[in-house]
Amino acid sequence: MARFGRLEDVERGEFVGVLAKGELKALVRFPDKADNYRLPADSWRDQFFAERTLLADEIANPISGPWEAFAGRTPFIHEPEFQAWLEGFKGEARNRETTSGMCLRLAKDELIDAAFYGRVSPADALSLTEKWGLPPLDRRPNAASFDPMRQAKWTLAMTVAWIVWRTSEAVRDNWDSYRIECWEWRGHRSRLPVNGGSEWQEVEGWELRHQEPATLMRLGIVEAVEDPLKDGHEEIVSVASARKELWDRLAEGALIATGVPEATSRPVQVPAHEWAYLVATADKNLSDQLRFKDSPLKVEYREVMFSRDDVQRLWNQPTPKRSLPAASPMRVEHGAFMFLGEAIDWIICRGLPLPSQEFADRWDEAEQNLFAVLDTNVVTVQGYPAPNMLRVYEDLPLGIWARMNRGGSGDPMFSSVDDSEEREDGGSVFVGDQRWDGVRLPTTFVMRQWPTFPEGSGVDDAPRRRGRPARYDWAAFGAKALSLLEEEGDFDPAVDPNWNQSKLERLMADWCLERWGTQPSESVIRIRVKPVVVEYRRGRKG
């Protein structure tokens, strides 16, 4: 903090200038006197190191002149006069190139540097900026200045955000011009060279960064790790479903998109017949781009844009939402099979109404109940290898259910978020490097094993597990995990044998502790990290 002290020295020097120009009056009072006496404004410049008067309780060793009579007195300023001057000073210092303005900007730089090296926390930085009359360093711009409804063209991310949430706020949150003005503190751990690069120093602190560009890949990751509410607005459809709807409308010719071909710099219309063969991927900076499925290494279009009017015409009123935890009876489609996510839904509700929080509280218990039954091998569970264009079902391996979602190293994992089926009550199972989507079991088995509650009974008659409301910001968690993957790259023991998923999980556990003061269990962190890694690899490979 020594550099902050040097900044204060500069500020004291300018304050002496304020007194010397008569902008403020410094007064003294003698014993047994009722009147105040003013230190002449022009006398401040004649004193040697006049700043020491601001550091001591009384005037000491003054140079001959008016100050000799004031030796041993304590100078003061009337508070109302000072407060009025201070308000004007704060506004001017932020906007003009004075010593104060430059000092405040230097102070801002020093704060950012101190936070990076862990010498101050974001809370400390906020207190200091308030003290110095600076705006908060982590901030968002005035939303009224960024109205996406006044933009004629929307990007891929803005368009998909509209289809998913149908709110201007969601579109704004995915507008790059807005995001680049949004600054936020992010915890980091870095290795920096010291002593001319001969040694490395581990640094933990907070980095002030603006939000990254919005992409389809990021939308998918955010959805995979956060609750189905977005800033208080509930999803209408999932990101995967929105992307499919968008592609369908484009292939039909109901919506026209423009893009910049890789070989030129001039935007063109993307032909409707190409959309059935185009996929959205991400470049090394995770910017959206389009490639043909059979040419995954060649980029066809960048900077894809859509007409806002056309998008809102096609997706105007909210459409009925897919099944989500809600305070309404669960409707079961009595087909031959249930996805595992559907089966867990049924175990919880049995077709009766249940509030969202109660539903969430019971999920883990119902999940483990299902896995315990499946571990007895009394029923065959099927799924198809993914990702794969062909959906050929096969039996899942035996013996995987006892350790499912237990969180141990190498333990198998289940997620109800099923990208292949484009639903949140589907079934994806991960065993080592293998993955199956559309994981299902016979409906008759589920209904027989977990029959409906007796008529007239309420859900409250069933056993329940009380839980706590969600206390973690999983969207921020996913963004941080993704930023670590962007910085370090994919796991490759040939490149860095120490960089693997276990290392990423440990870093995220430390990040949770620093950011939230607590951390989820290892199993929860592993479950939350897995979809981020999957989305990252999908975006890199196309």
C-alpha positions in Angstrom: 0.0 0.0 0.0 3.1 2.3 -0.1 2.1 3.5 -3.5 -1.2 4.7 -2.2 0.7 6.7 0.4 2.7 8.4 -2.4 -0.6 9.3 -4.1 -1.8 10.9 -0.9 1.4 12.9 -0.7 0.5 14.3 -4.2 -3.0 15.1 -3.1 -1.7 17.0 0.0 0.4 19.1 -2.3 -2.6 20.0 -4.4 -4.6 20.8 -1.3 -2.0 23.3 -0.3 -2.5 24.8 -3.7 -6.3 25.1 -3.0 -5.5 27.0 0.2 -3.0 29.2 -1.5 -5.5 30.2 -4.2 -8.1 31.1 -1.5 -10.6 28.4 -2.6 -10.7 27.4 1.1 -9.9 29.5 4.2 -7.6 28.1 6.8 -8.3 29.5 10.3 -6.7 29.6 13.7 -7.9 30.7 17.1 -5.8 32.0 20.1 -6.5 31.1 23.7 -9.1 33.3 25.4 -10.1 34.8 22.0 -13.5 34.6 20.5 -12.5 35.5 16.9 -10.9 33.3 14.3 -7.8 34.5 12.4 -7.2 33.5 8.8 -3.9 32.3 7.5 -3.2 34.6 4.4 -3.7 32.6 1.2 -0.5 33.8 -0.4 1.5 32.9 2.6 1.1 29.1 2.0 3.6 29.3 -0.9 6.2 31.0 1.2 6.4 28.1 3.8 8.9 25.3 3.5 7.0 22.0 3.1 3.7 23.5 3.9 2.2 20.0 3.6 3.5 19.2 7.1 0.8 21.5 8.4 -1.7 18.9 7.2 0.0 16.1 9.0 0.6 17.7 12.4 -1.8 18.9 15.1 -0.2 22.4 15.2 1.9 24.8 13.2 5.6 24.2 14.0 8.8 26.0 13.0 7.2 28.5 10.6 9.3 30.7 8.3 9.3 34.3 9.4 6.3 36.2 8.3 2.6 36.0 9.2 2.9 32.4 10.3 5.3 33.2 13.2 2.4 34.6 15.2 0.5 31.3 14.6 3.2 28.9 15.9 1.6 26.3 18.2 -1.9 26.9 16.9 -4.0 24.3 15.2 -5.3 25.3 11.7 -8.9 24.4 10.8 -11.6 24.8 8.1 -15.3 25.3 8.6 -17.0 22.0 7.8 -19.9 23.4 5.7 -17.5 25.3 3.5 -15.3 22.2 3.1 -18.2 19.9 2.2 -19.5 22.3 -0.4 -16.0 22.6 -2.0 -15.5 18.8 -1.8 -18.7 18.0 -3.8 -17.5 20.3 -6.6 -14.0 18.9 -6.4 -15.2 15.3 -6.9 -17.0 16.1 -10.1 -14.2 18.1 -11.6 -11.5 15.7 -10.7 -13.2 12.9 -12.6 -13.6 14.9 -15.7 -10.6 17.3 -16.1 -6.9 16.8 -16.5 -5.8 18.3 -13.2 -3.4 16.8 -10.7 -6.4 15.5 -8.8 -7.9 14.0 -11.9 -4.7 12.3 -12.7 -4.2 11.2 -9.1 -7.6 9.6 -9.0 -6.9 7.8 -12.3 -3.5 6.6 -10.9 -5.3 5.5 -7.7 -7.7 3.5 -9.9 -4.8 1.8 -11.6 -3.1 1.1 -8.3 -6.3 -0.4 -6.9 -6.6 -2.7 -9.9 -3.0 -3.7 -9.5 -3.3 -4.3 -5.8 -6.4 -6.5 -6.2 -4.6 -8.5 -8.9 -1.9 -9.4 -6.4 -4.3 -10.1 -3.6 -3.4 -7.1 -1.5 -6.9 -5.7 -1.5 -10.3 -7.5 -1.9 -13.2 -6.2 -4.1 -14.8 -5.0 -0.9 -11.7 -3.1 0.0 -11.6 -1.6 -3.5 -15.2 -0.5 -3.2 -14.5 1.3 0.2 -11.5 3.1 -1.3 -13.3 4.3 -4.4 -16.1 5.6 -2.3 -13.5 7.4 -0.1 -11.8 8.9 -3.1 -15.0 9.9 -4.9 -14.6 7.4 -7.7 -17.3 5.3 -9.2 -17.2 1.6 -8.4 -14.6 -0.3 -10.6 -17.0 -3.2 -11.1 -20.0 -1.7 -12.8 -22.5 -1.9 -15.6 -23.5 0.9 -17.9 -26.9 2.6 -17.9 -29.2 0.0 -19.5 -31.3 2.8 -21.1 -28.3 3.6 -23.3 -28.2 0.1 -24.7 -31.7 -0.7 -26.0 -31.5 -3.8 -28.3 -35.0 -3.1 -29.6 -33.5 -0.1 -31.5 -30.9 -2.3 -33.3 -31.9 -3.3 -36.8 -29.6 -6.4 -36.7 -29.0 -9.0 -34.0 -26.2 -11.5 -33.7 -26.6 -15.3 -33.3 -26.3 -15.0 -29.5 -28.8 -12.1 -29.3 -31.3 -14.0 -31.5 -31.1 -17.2 -29.6 -31.4 -15.3 -26.3 -34.7 -13.8 -27.6 -36.1 -17.2 -28.6 -35.1 -18.6 -25.2 -36.3 -15.8 -22.9 -38.3 -13.3 -25.0 -37.1 -10.3 -23.0 -35.1 -7.3 -24.0 -33.0 -7.7 -20.9 -31.8 -11.2 -22.0 -31.0 -9.8 -25.5 -29.0 -6.9 -24.0 -27.1 -9.3 -21.8 -25.9 -11.1 -25.0 -25.1 -7.9 -26.9 -21.3 -7.5 -27.3 -21.5 -3.6 -27.3 -23.1 -3.8 -23.9 -21.0 -6.6 -22.5 -17.7 -4.9 -23.2 -18.9 -2.0 -20.9 -19.7 -4.4 -18.1 -16.7 -4.8 -15.7 -16.5 -7.4 -12.9 -14.0 -8.8 -10.5 -12.9 -12.4 -11.1 -10.8 -14.4 -8.8 -7.7 -15.8 -10.4 -4.6 -17.8 -9.7 -1.6 -17.2 -11.9 2.1 -18.1 -12.2 4.2 -15.0 -13.0 7.9 -14.8 -13.9 10.1 -13.0 -11.4 13.9 -12.4 -11.2 14.2 -11.9 -14.9 12.2 -15.0 -15.7 14.4 -17.4 -13.7 11.7 -18.2 -11.1 8.0 -18.3 -10.9 5.7 -16.8 -8.4 2.2 -18.1 -7.5 -0.2 -15.1 -7.4 -3.8 -15.3 -6.2 -6.1 -12.2 -6.3 -8.9 -10.5 -8.2 -8.8 -9.4 -11.8 -11.0 -6.6 -13.2 -12.3 -7.8 -16.6 -15.1 -6.9 -18.9 -17.5 -9.6 -20.0 -16.4 -11.7 -22.9 -18.3 -11.7 -26.2 -21.6 -13.6 -26.2 -21.7 -16.8 -28.2 -23.9 -19.8 -28.6 -21.3 -21.9 -26.8 -21.4 -19.7 -23.8 -25.2 -19.7 -23.8 -25.2 -23.5 -23.7 -22.7 -23.5 -20.8 -24.6 -21.0 -18.8 -27.8 -23.0 -19.2 -26.0 -26.2 -18.2 -24.8 -24.9 -14.9 -27.4 -22.3 -13.8 -31.0 -22.5 -12.6 -33.8 -22.3 -15.3 -34.4 -18.6 -14.3 -32.5 -15.9 -16.0 -32.4 -12.7 -14.0 -36.0 -13.5 -12.8 -37.2 -14.4 -16.3 -38.0 -18.0 -16.9 -36.9 -19.8 -20.1 -39.5 -20.4 -22.8 -37.4 -23.1 -24.5 -33.9 -24.5 -23.9 -30.9 -23.1 -25.7 -30.6 -26.3 -27.6 -34.3 -26.2 -28.7 -34.0 -22.5 -29.6 -31.0 -23.2 -31.8 -32.9 -26.0 -33.5 -36.0 -23.8 -34.1 -33.7 -21.1 -35.5 -32.0 -23.6 -37.9 -35.4 -25.0 -39.0 -36.8 -21.5 -39.8 -33.6 -20.7 -41.7 -33.7 -23.9 -43.7 -37.3 -23.2 -44.6 -36.5 -19.8 -45.9 -38.8 -18.2 -43.3 -35.8 -16.2 -42.0 -32.8 -14.7 -43.8 -29.4 -14.4 -42.3 -26.3 -12.5 -43.6 -22.8 -13.6 -42.9 -19.2 -12.7 -44.0 -17.6 -15.5 -46.0 -14.1 -16.4 -44.8 -12.7 -15.7 -48.3 -14.1 -12.1 -48.5 -15.0 -9.2 -46.3 -18.4 -8.4 -47.9 -21.5 -9.7 -46.2 -23.8 -12.0 -48.2 -27.1 -13.8 -47.7 -26.6 -17.3 -46.4 -28.6 -19.6 -48.8 -31.5 -21.4 -47.2 -30.5 -24.7 -48.6 -27.1 -24.6 -46.8 -28.5 -24.4 -43.3 -29.3 -28.1 -43.1 -25.5 -28.7 -43.6 -24.1 -25.9 -41.5 -23.2 -26.1 -37.8 -22.2 -23.3 -35.4 -18.7 -23.7 -33.9 -16.3 -21.4 -32.1 -12.8 -20.1 -33.1 -9.9 -19.9 -30.7 -11.4 -16.8 -29.3 -14.8 -18.5 -28.9 -16.4 -16.3 -31.5 -19.3 -17.8 -33.4 -18.7 -19.1 -36.9 -20.4 -21.5 -39.3 -18.9 -24.5 -40.9 -20.2 -27.3 -43.1 -20.6 -30.6 -41.2 -18.4 -32.5 -43.8 -15.7 -29.8 -43.7 -15.2 -29.2 -40.0 -11.8 -27.5 -40.5 -13.0 -24.9 -43.0 -14.9 -21.8 -41.8 -17.7 -20.7 -44.2 -19.2 -17.6 -42.5 -18.5 -15.2 -39.6 -20.4 -12.3 -38.2 -23.8 -13.9 -38.8 -26.7 -11.4 -38.4 -30.5 -11.4 -38.4 -33.2 -8.8 -38.9 -34.6 -8.0 -35.5 -38.1 -7.4 -37.0 -38.1 -10.8 -38.7 -36.9 -12.6 -35.5 -39.7 -11.0 -33.4 -42.3 -11.7 -36.1 -41.4 -15.4 -35.9 -41.0 -15.6 -32.2 -43.5 -13.1 -30.8 -45.7 -14.6 -28.1 -44.2 -17.2 -25.6 -44.9 -20.7 -26.7 -45.8 -23.5 -24.2 -42.8 -24.5 -22.3 -41.3 -27.9 -22.0 -41.7 -29.7 -18.7 -39.9 -28.0 -15.9 -40.2 -28.2 -12.2 -43.4 -26.3 -11.5 -46.3 -26.2 -9.1 -48.6 -28.2 -11.5 -49.4 -31.9 -12.0 -46.7 -33.8 -13.9 -48.0 -35.2 -17.1 -46.5 -38.5 -18.1 -46.6 -39.6 -21.7 -47.3 -43.3 -21.4 -44.9 -44.5 -24.1 -43.0 -47.6 -24.1 -39.9 -46.0 -22.4 -39.1 -43.2 -20.0 -35.8 -41.2 -20.1 -34.0 -41.3 -16.8 -34.8 -37.7 -16.1 -38.5 -38.4 -16.7 -38.3 -41.4 -14.4 -36.8 -39.2 -11.6 -39.5 -36.6 -12.2 -42.1 -39.4 -11.7 -40.5 -40.8 -8.6 -40.7 -37.3 -7.0 -44.2 -36.3 -8.0 -46.1 -39.4 -9.1 -48.4 -37.2 -11.1 -49.3 -34.8 -8.3 -48.6 -31.1 -7.9 -45.4 -30.0 -6.3 -43.8 -26.5 -5.9 -40.5 -26.0 -7.6 -38.4 -25.7 -4.5 -39.9 -28.9 -3.0 -39.2 -30.6 -6.3 -35.6 -29.4 -6.3 -35.2 -30.5 -2.6 -36.2 -34.1 -3.4 -34.2 -34.5 -6.6 -31.0 -36.0 -5.2 -32.9 -38.5 -3.0 -35.0 -39.7 -5.9 -32.0 -39.9 -8.1 -30.1 -42.2 -5.7 -33.3 -44.2 -5.1 -33.5 -44.9 -8.9 -29.8 -45.8 -9.1 -30.1 -48.2 -6.2 -32.8 -50.1 -8.0 -30.9 -50.1 -11.3 -27.9 -51.5 -9.5 -29.8 -54.7 -8.8 -29.9 -55.4 -12.6 -33.6 -56.2 -12.5 -34.2 -54.1 -15.6 -32.3 -53.3 -18.8 -31.2 -49.7 -19.3 -30.5 -48.5 -22.9 -28.9 -45.5 -24.5 -27.1 -44.7 -27.7 -23.4 -43.6 -28.0 -23.0 -39.8 -28.3 -22.1 -37.6 -30.0 -23.2 -39.5 -33.0 -25.5 -38.8 -36.0 -26.9 -42.4 -35.7 -29.1 -43.2 -32.8 -28.6 -46.9 -32.4 -29.6 -48.1 -28.9 -27.5 -50.5 -26.9 -27.5 -51.8 -23.4 -25.5 -49.8 -20.9 -22.8 -51.6 -19.0 -23.7 -53.4 -15.7 -22.2 -52.3 -12.4 -22.1 -48.6 -13.1 -25.1 -47.5 -10.9 -23.7 -48.1 -7.5 -21.2 -45.3 -7.9 -23.3 -43.1 -10.2 -22.9 -39.4 -9.3 -21.0 -40.2 -6.1 -18.2 -37.8 -7.0 -15.2 -40.1 -6.7 -12.4 -40.1 -9.1 -13.4 -42.1 -12.2 -17.0 -42.5 -10.9 -19.7 -42.5 -13.6 -21.9 -39.5 -14.0 -25.5 -38.9 -15.0 -27.1 -35.6 -16.2 -30.8 -35.1 -17.1 -29.7 -32.3 -19.5 -29.7 -34.3 -22.8 -28.4 -32.3 -25.7 -29.1 -35.0 -28.3 -32.8 -35.2 -27.2 -32.9 -31.4 -26.6 -34.6 -31.7 -23.3 -33.8 -31.2 -19.6 -35.6 -34.4 -18.4 -33.7 -36.7 -20.7 -30.7 -38.8 -19.9 -26.9 -38.6 -20.5 -24.5 -41.0 -18.8 -20.8 -40.6 -18.8 -18.5 -43.5 -18.0 -14.8 -42.6 -18.5 -14.5 -41.3 -22.0 -17.8 -42.9 -23.1 -21.1 -41.1 -23.3 -24.6 -42.3 -23.9 -27.6 -40.0 -24.6 -31.3 -40.8 -24.6 -30.8 -43.2 -21.7 -34.1 -44.9 -21.0 -35.9 -47.7 -19.2 -39.3 -49.3 -19.7 -42.3 -47.2 -18.5 -44.1 -50.2 -17.2 -41.2 -50.9 -14.8 -41.1 -47.4 -13.5 -44.9 -47.3 -12.9 -44.8 -50.7 -11.2 -41.8 -49.9 -9.0 -43.1 -46.4 -8.0 -46.9 -46.5 -8.3 -49.1 -43.4 -8.0 -50.0 -42.2 -4.5 -53.4 -43.3 -3.2 -56.3 -41.2 -4.3 -56.9 -38.3 -2.0 -53.4 -38.3 -0.6 -51.2 -35.2 -1.1 -47.6 -35.1 -2.0 -47.0 -34.1 1.6 -47.9 -37.7 2.6 -44.8 -39.0 0.8 -41.4 -39.0 2.5 -39.5 -35.8 1.9 -36.0 -34.4 2.4 -35.9 -30.8 3.4 -33.2 -28.8 1.5 -31.9 -25.3 1.3 -32.5 -22.8 -1.4 -29.7 -22.6 -4.0 -26.9 -20.4 -2.7 -24.4 -20.6 -5.5 -24.2 -18.5 -8.7 -23.7 -21.4 -11.1 -23.7 -19.1 -14.1 -20.6 -17.3 -12.7 -19.2 -20.8 -11.9 -19.5 -21.9 -15.5 -18.0 -18.7 -16.8 -15.0 -19.0 -14.6 -14.5 -22.7 -15.4 -14.7 -21.8 -19.1 -12.2 -19.0 -18.7 -9.7 -21.4 -17.1 -10.2 -23.8 -20.0 -9.7 -20.9 -22.5 -6.4 -20.0 -20.7 -5.0 -23.5 -20.3 -6.5 -25.3 -23.2 -7.9 -28.9 -23.2 -6.5 -31.6 -21.1 -3.5 -33.1 -22.8 -0.9 -35.0 -20.7 1.6 -34.7 -23.6 1.5 -30.9 -23.2 1.0 -30.5 -19.5 0.7 -33.7 -17.4 -0.5 -31.6 -14.4 -3.5 -30.0 -16.2 -6.5 -32.4 -16.0 -10.1 -32.3 -14.9 -9.1 -33.0 -11.3 -6.9 -29.9 -11.3 -9.7 -27.8 -12.8 -12.1 -29.1 -10.1 -9.6 -28.1 -7.4 -9.2 -24.6 -8.9 -13.0 -24.2 -9.0 -13.3 -25.4 -5.4 -10.7 -22.7 -4.3 -12.6 -20.1 -6.5 -15.9 -20.9 -4.8 -14.3 -20.6 -1.3 -12.7 -17.2 -2.3 -15.9 -15.8 -3.9 -18.6 -17.3 -1.7 -16.8 -18.0 1.6 -17.8 -21.7 1.2 -17.6 -24.4 -1.3 -19.9 -27.2 -2.6 -19.0 -30.8 -2.2 -16.5 -32.4 -4.5 -19.2 -34.4 -6.2 -21.3 -31.3 -6.9 -18.3 -29.5 -8.3 -17.5 -32.5 -10.5 -21.0 -32.6 -11.8 -21.0 -28.9 -12.6 -17.6 -28.9 -14.3 -18.4 -31.8 -16.6 -20.9 -30.0 -18.9 -18.6 -27.0 -19.1 -15.8 -29.3 -20.4 -18.2 -31.0 -22.8 -19.5 -27.7 -24.2 -15.9 -26.4 -24.5 -14.8 -29.4 -26.5 -17.9 -29.2 -28.7 -17.2 -25.6 -29.5 -13.6 -26.3 -30.4 -14.3 -29.3 -32.6 -17.6 -28.1 -34.2 
